[in-house]
């Protein structure tokens, strides 16, 4: 059975970024959603593109997956965890994010 995906709250992620902790954020929303604003440190890889781009990611890094509400990022986190990545899902997604956006 697959290991359960760890969650991280938007506040915890914001604190990690403030403390300059080494975390990589992947925003899996669609292009138009990201244009409305994304976490400045996040890289954008649409959910549907994860299967063809995951090999470009560094397995030694910790990733936090982000979407609008937390559902799509959970799917991306499950996929990446099955491929051997260390991932967390941001609970509540961008709807709950109160930090900086660009």
N, CA and C atoms as an extended XYZ file, in Angstrom:
306
Properties=species:S:1:pos:R:3:atomname:S:1:resname:S:1:resid:I:1 pbc="F F F"
N         0.836       -1.194        0.000 N   UNK     1
C         0.000        0.000        0.000 CA  UNK     1
C         0.874        1.249        0.000 C   UNK     1
N         0.482        2.239       -0.756 N   UNK     2
C         1.258        3.479       -0.870 CA  UNK     2
C         1.225        4.247        0.457 C   UNK     2
N         2.318        4.912        0.717 N   UNK     3
C         2.413        5.738        1.912 CA  UNK     3
C         1.497        6.948        1.753 C   UNK     3
N         0.863        7.353        2.854 N   UNK     4
C        -0.030        8.500        2.796 CA  UNK     4
C         0.761        9.773        2.502 C   UNK     4
N         0.168       10.649        1.704 N   UNK     5
C         0.818       11.912        1.355 CA  UNK     5
C         0.807       12.830        2.573 C   UNK     5
N         1.951       13.407        2.869 N   UNK     6
C         2.026       14.374        3.961 CA  UNK     6
C         1.453       15.696        3.495 C   UNK     6
N         0.746       16.371        4.392 N   UNK     7
C         0.201       17.686        4.094 CA  UNK     7
C         1.015       18.750        4.797 C   UNK     7
N         0.975       19.938        4.245 N   UNK     8
C         1.597       21.097        4.859 CA  UNK     8
C         0.581       22.232        4.757 C   UNK     8
N         0.468       23.027        5.804 N   UNK     9
C        -0.489       24.135        5.750 CA  UNK     9
C         0.150       25.307        5.004 C   UNK     9
N        -0.670       26.180        4.422 N   UNK    10
C        -0.115       27.369        3.772 CA  UNK    10
C         0.759       28.178        4.734 C   UNK    10
N         0.352       28.270        5.986 N   UNK    11
C         1.139       29.011        6.972 CA  UNK    11
C         2.498       28.390        7.223 C   UNK    11
N         2.546       27.048        7.273 N   UNK    12
C         3.828       26.357        7.462 CA  UNK    12
C         4.754       26.604        6.274 C   UNK    12
N         4.190       26.539        5.068 N   UNK    13
C         4.989       26.785        3.873 CA  UNK    13
C         5.501       28.220        3.855 C   UNK    13
N         4.642       29.151        4.207 N   UNK    14
C         5.041       30.554        4.232 CA  UNK    14
C         6.200       30.765        5.217 C   UNK    14
N         6.127       30.106        6.367 N   UNK    15
C         7.194       30.221        7.358 CA  UNK    15
C         8.501       29.615        6.841 C   UNK    15
N         8.409       28.472        6.154 N   UNK    16
C         9.603       27.859        5.565 CA  UNK    16
C        10.265       28.820        4.575 C   UNK    16
N         9.459       29.491        3.758 N   UNK    17
C         9.996       30.433        2.777 CA  UNK    17
C        10.628       31.639        3.478 C   UNK    17
N         9.977       32.132        4.536 N   UNK    18
C        10.525       33.264        5.300 CA  UNK    18
C        11.873       32.912        5.918 C   UNK    18
N        12.006       31.642        6.339 N   UNK    19
C        13.252       31.179        6.961 CA  UNK    19
C        14.273       30.695        5.935 C   UNK    19
N        13.972       30.911        4.651 N   UNK    20
C        14.859       30.499        3.559 CA  UNK    20
C        15.201       29.012        3.597 C   UNK    20
N        14.237       28.194        4.034 N   UNK    21
C        14.466       26.748        4.031 CA  UNK    21
C        14.460       26.252        2.588 C   UNK    21
N        15.190       25.167        2.361 N   UNK    22
C        15.337       24.626        1.017 CA  UNK    22
C        14.116       23.789        0.647 C   UNK    22
N        13.166       24.425        0.012 N   UNK    23
C        11.955       23.730       -0.415 CA  UNK    23
C        11.636       24.155       -1.845 C   UNK    23
N        11.207       23.205       -2.644 N   UNK    24
C        10.838       23.490       -4.025 CA  UNK    24
C         9.325       23.358       -4.156 C   UNK    24
N         8.702       24.367       -4.737 N   UNK    25
C         7.247       24.406       -4.867 CA  UNK    25
C         6.890       24.208       -6.336 C   UNK    25
N         5.939       23.309       -6.579 N   UNK    26
C         5.440       23.092       -7.937 CA  UNK    26
C         3.954       23.410       -7.949 C   UNK    26
N         3.579       24.362       -8.783 N   UNK    27
C         2.181       24.765       -8.959 CA  UNK    27
C         1.638       23.991      -10.149 C   UNK    27
N         0.607       23.170       -9.924 N   UNK    28
C         0.092       22.300      -10.985 CA  UNK    28
C        -1.199       22.823      -11.612 C   UNK    28
N        -1.540       24.082      -11.342 N   UNK    29
C        -2.766       24.654      -11.910 CA  UNK    29
C        -2.608       24.911      -13.407 C   UNK    29
N        -3.718       25.258      -14.033 N   UNK    30
C        -3.721       25.592      -15.456 CA  UNK    30
C        -3.114       26.982      -15.662 C   UNK    30
N        -2.724       27.271      -16.904 N   UNK    31
C        -2.045       28.524      -17.227 CA  UNK    31
C        -2.827       29.757      -16.775 C   UNK    31
N        -4.135       29.779      -17.055 N   UNK    32
C        -4.926       30.962      -16.708 CA  UNK    32
C        -5.009       31.155      -15.192 C   UNK    32
N        -5.011       30.068      -14.433 N   UNK    33
C        -5.037       30.178      -12.968 CA  UNK    33
C        -3.721       30.776      -12.457 C   UNK    33
N        -2.621       30.330      -13.030 N   UNK    34
C        -1.305       30.815      -12.609 CA  UNK    34
C        -1.129       32.290      -12.981 C   UNK    34
N        -1.683       32.693      -14.123 N   UNK    35
C        -1.601       34.103      -14.534 CA  UNK    35
C        -2.264       35.019      -13.516 C   UNK    35
N        -3.259       34.504      -12.787 N   UNK    36
C        -3.949       35.297      -11.768 CA  UNK    36
C        -3.103       35.470      -10.507 C   UNK    36
N        -1.984       34.746      -10.435 N   UNK    37
C        -1.078       34.889       -9.307 CA  UNK    37
C        -0.587       33.553       -8.795 C   UNK    37
N         0.735       33.457       -8.592 N   UNK    38
C         1.310       32.241       -8.024 CA  UNK    38
C         2.348       32.625       -6.975 C   UNK    38
N         2.710       31.656       -6.151 N   UNK    39
C         3.759       31.862       -5.158 CA  UNK    39
C         5.045       32.156       -5.938 C   UNK    39
N         5.749       33.266       -5.626 N   UNK    40
C         6.918       33.663       -6.433 CA  UNK    40
C         7.971       32.570       -6.617 C   UNK    40
N         8.184       31.737       -5.617 N   UNK    41
C         9.229       30.701       -5.700 CA  UNK    41
C         8.769       29.451       -6.451 C   UNK    41
N         7.496       29.379       -6.789 N   UNK    42
C         6.951       28.164       -7.406 CA  UNK    42
C         7.321       28.053       -8.878 C   UNK    42
N         7.564       26.809       -9.292 N   UNK    43
C         7.680       26.545      -10.724 CA  UNK    43
C         6.330       26.000      -11.184 C   UNK    43
N         5.978       26.303      -12.414 N   UNK    44
C         4.668       25.913      -12.928 CA  UNK    44
C         4.805       24.723      -13.862 C   UNK    44
N         4.204       23.608      -13.452 N   UNK    45
C         4.085       22.435      -14.323 CA  UNK    45
C         2.638       21.975      -14.187 C   UNK    45
N         1.860       22.131      -15.246 N   UNK    46
C         0.451       21.719      -15.176 CA  UNK    46
C         0.350       20.244      -14.794 C   UNK    46
N        -0.712       19.920      -14.073 N   UNK    47
C        -0.923       18.539      -13.629 CA  UNK    47
C        -0.792       17.563      -14.794 C   UNK    47
N        -1.419       17.886      -15.910 N   UNK    48
C        -1.392       16.947      -17.050 CA  UNK    48
C         0.004       16.784      -17.637 C   UNK    48
N         0.920       17.725      -17.326 N   UNK    49
C         2.284       17.652      -17.859 CA  UNK    49
C         3.272       16.960      -16.914 C   UNK    49
N         2.854       16.694      -15.678 N   UNK    50
C         3.750       16.068      -14.699 CA  UNK    50
C         4.325       14.738      -15.213 C   UNK    50
N         3.503       13.834      -15.801 N   UNK    51
C         4.068       12.546      -16.233 CA  UNK    51
C         5.194       12.661      -17.262 C   UNK    51
N         5.184       13.717      -18.087 N   UNK    52
C         6.265       13.832      -19.067 CA  UNK    52
C         7.431       14.684      -18.581 C   UNK    52
N         7.260       15.396      -17.455 N   UNK    53
C         8.327       16.274      -16.969 CA  UNK    53
C         8.954       15.860      -15.644 C   UNK    53
N         8.391       14.852      -14.974 N   UNK    54
C         8.895       14.533      -13.640 CA  UNK    54
C        10.359       14.093      -13.646 C   UNK    54
N        10.828       13.532      -14.763 N   UNK    55
C        12.221       13.069      -14.816 CA  UNK    55
C        13.223       14.226      -14.782 C   UNK    55
N        12.732       15.450      -15.032 N   UNK    56
C        13.600       16.631      -14.982 CA  UNK    56
C        13.790       17.119      -13.546 C   UNK    56
N        12.997       16.594      -12.610 N   UNK    57
C        13.058       17.030      -11.221 CA  UNK    57
C        14.174       16.296      -10.472 C   UNK    57
N        14.657       16.912       -9.425 N   UNK    58
C        15.755       16.385       -8.620 CA  UNK    58
C        15.188       15.568       -7.456 C   UNK    58
N        15.464       14.265       -7.443 N   UNK    59
C        14.927       13.398       -6.394 CA  UNK    59
C        15.479       13.726       -5.004 C   UNK    59
N        16.571       14.467       -4.928 N   UNK    60
C        17.148       14.781       -3.617 CA  UNK    60
C        16.449       15.968       -2.950 C   UNK    60
N        15.570       16.647       -3.688 N   UNK    61
C        14.882       17.815       -3.133 CA  UNK    61
C        13.551       17.429       -2.504 C   UNK    61
N        13.082       18.313       -1.622 N   UNK    62
C        11.740       18.188       -1.049 CA  UNK    62
C        10.821       19.101       -1.852 C   UNK    62
N         9.682       18.551       -2.277 N   UNK    63
C         8.740       19.319       -3.090 CA  UNK    63
C         7.425       19.530       -2.356 C   UNK    63
N         6.852       20.711       -2.544 N   UNK    64
C         5.504       20.997       -2.070 CA  UNK    64
C         4.654       21.255       -3.307 C   UNK    64
N         3.573       20.499       -3.416 N   UNK    65
C         2.681       20.616       -4.560 CA  UNK    65
C         1.539       21.564       -4.207 C   UNK    65
N         1.196       22.448       -5.167 N   UNK    66
C         0.185       23.475       -4.939 CA  UNK    66
C        -0.789       23.499       -6.118 C   UNK    66
N        -2.085       23.666       -5.802 N   UNK    67
C        -3.088       23.920       -6.839 CA  UNK    67
C        -4.092       24.919       -6.269 C   UNK    67
N        -5.289       24.972       -6.809 N   UNK    68
C        -6.272       25.944       -6.330 CA  UNK    68
C        -6.814       25.572       -4.956 C   UNK    68
N        -7.208       24.294       -4.787 N   UNK    69
C        -7.866       23.897       -3.538 CA  UNK    69
C        -7.171       22.761       -2.795 C   UNK    69
N        -6.205       22.116       -3.432 N   UNK    70
C        -5.500       21.009       -2.794 CA  UNK    70
C        -5.782       19.648       -3.400 C   UNK    70
N        -6.768       19.553       -4.314 N   UNK    71
C        -7.116       18.252       -4.895 CA  UNK    71
C        -6.130       17.824       -5.990 C   UNK    71
N        -5.939       18.679       -6.991 N   UNK    72
C        -5.035       18.320       -8.095 CA  UNK    72
C        -3.601       18.159       -7.597 C   UNK    72
N        -3.204       19.019       -6.659 N   UNK    73
C        -1.843       18.897       -6.128 CA  UNK    73
C        -1.687       17.583       -5.370 C   UNK    73
N        -2.772       17.109       -4.749 N   UNK    74
C        -2.729       15.803       -4.087 CA  UNK    74
C        -2.496       14.681       -5.079 C   UNK    74
N        -3.132       14.772       -6.232 N   UNK    75
C        -2.926       13.770       -7.286 CA  UNK    75
C        -1.480       13.805       -7.787 C   UNK    75
N        -0.956       15.010       -7.981 N   UNK    76
C         0.431       15.153       -8.434 CA  UNK    76
C         1.384       14.614       -7.378 C   UNK    76
N         1.097       14.887       -6.110 N   UNK    77
C         1.949       14.404       -5.016 CA  UNK    77
C         1.960       12.875       -4.982 C   UNK    77
N         0.793       12.256       -5.149 N   UNK    78
C         0.721       10.794       -5.176 CA  UNK    78
C         1.576       10.236       -6.306 C   UNK    78
N         1.447       10.824       -7.491 N   UNK    79
C         2.212       10.358       -8.647 CA  UNK    79
C         3.716       10.453       -8.365 C   UNK    79
N         4.160       11.624       -7.881 N   UNK    80
C         5.586       11.824       -7.652 CA  UNK    80
C         6.106       10.943       -6.520 C   UNK    80
N         5.303       10.758       -5.484 N   UNK    81
C         5.741        9.897       -4.380 CA  UNK    81
C         5.941        8.468       -4.871 C   UNK    81
N         5.047        7.998       -5.747 N   UNK    82
C         5.183        6.652       -6.327 CA  UNK    82
C         6.473        6.535       -7.136 C   UNK    82
N         6.957        7.671       -7.669 N   UNK    83
C         8.189        7.682       -8.466 CA  UNK    83
C         9.429        7.903       -7.595 C   UNK    83
N         9.235        7.961       -6.272 N   UNK    84
C        10.376        8.057       -5.364 CA  UNK    84
C        10.742        9.452       -4.897 C   UNK    84
N         9.869       10.416       -5.104 N   UNK    85
C        10.149       11.788       -4.677 CA  UNK    85
C         9.627       12.035       -3.262 C   UNK    85
N        10.239       12.999       -2.582 N   UNK    86
C         9.785       13.460       -1.272 CA  UNK    86
C         8.843       14.633       -1.531 C   UNK    86
N         7.547       14.422       -1.273 N   UNK    87
C         6.560       15.456       -1.591 CA  UNK    87
C         5.585       15.680       -0.445 C   UNK    87
N         5.070       16.897       -0.394 N   UNK    88
C         3.983       17.256        0.517 CA  UNK    88
C         2.951       17.988       -0.319 C   UNK    88
N         1.716       17.951        0.154 N   UNK    89
C         0.624       18.641       -0.520 CA  UNK    89
C         0.200       19.825        0.343 C   UNK    89
N         0.110       21.022       -0.263 N   UNK    90
C        -0.339       22.181        0.494 CA  UNK    90
C        -1.852       22.132        0.655 C   UNK    90
N        -2.297       21.969        1.899 N   UNK    91
C        -3.721       21.883        2.214 CA  UNK    91
C        -4.431       23.174        1.835 C   UNK    91
N        -5.602       23.024        1.214 N   UNK    92
C        -6.417       24.192        0.895 CA  UNK    92
C        -5.988       24.956       -0.334 C   UNK    92
N        -4.812       24.654       -0.856 N   UNK    93
C        -4.329       25.280       -2.079 CA  UNK    93
C        -4.245       26.797       -2.002 C   UNK    93
N        -4.234       27.414       -3.161 N   UNK    94
C        -4.093       28.873       -3.249 CA  UNK    94
C        -5.290       29.600       -2.643 C   UNK    94
N        -6.422       28.916       -2.488 N   UNK    95
C        -7.575       29.540       -1.838 CA  UNK    95
C        -7.247       29.911       -0.394 C   UNK    95
N        -6.303       29.175        0.217 N   UNK    96
C        -5.933       29.416        1.615 CA  UNK    96
C        -4.600       30.150        1.752 C   UNK    96
N        -3.947       30.474        0.654 N   UNK    97
C        -2.622       31.110        0.674 CA  UNK    97
C        -2.772       32.593        0.959 C   UNK    97
N        -2.065       33.095        1.965 N   UNK    98
C        -2.119       34.514        2.311 CA  UNK    98
C        -0.769       35.188        2.107 C   UNK    98
N         0.217       34.435        1.606 N   UNK    99
C         1.550       34.998        1.389 CA  UNK    99
C         1.635       35.759        0.077 C   UNK    99
N         2.856       36.074       -0.294 N   UNK   100
C         3.099       36.843       -1.521 CA  UNK   100
C         2.696       36.042       -2.752 C   UNK   100
N         2.260       36.754       -3.784 N   UNK   101
C         2.006       36.162       -5.099 CA  UNK   101
C         2.604       37.092       -6.141 C   UNK   101
N         2.897       36.494       -7.289 N   UNK   102
C         3.385       37.319       -8.406 CA  UNK   102
C         2.517       37.079       -9.622 C   UNK   102
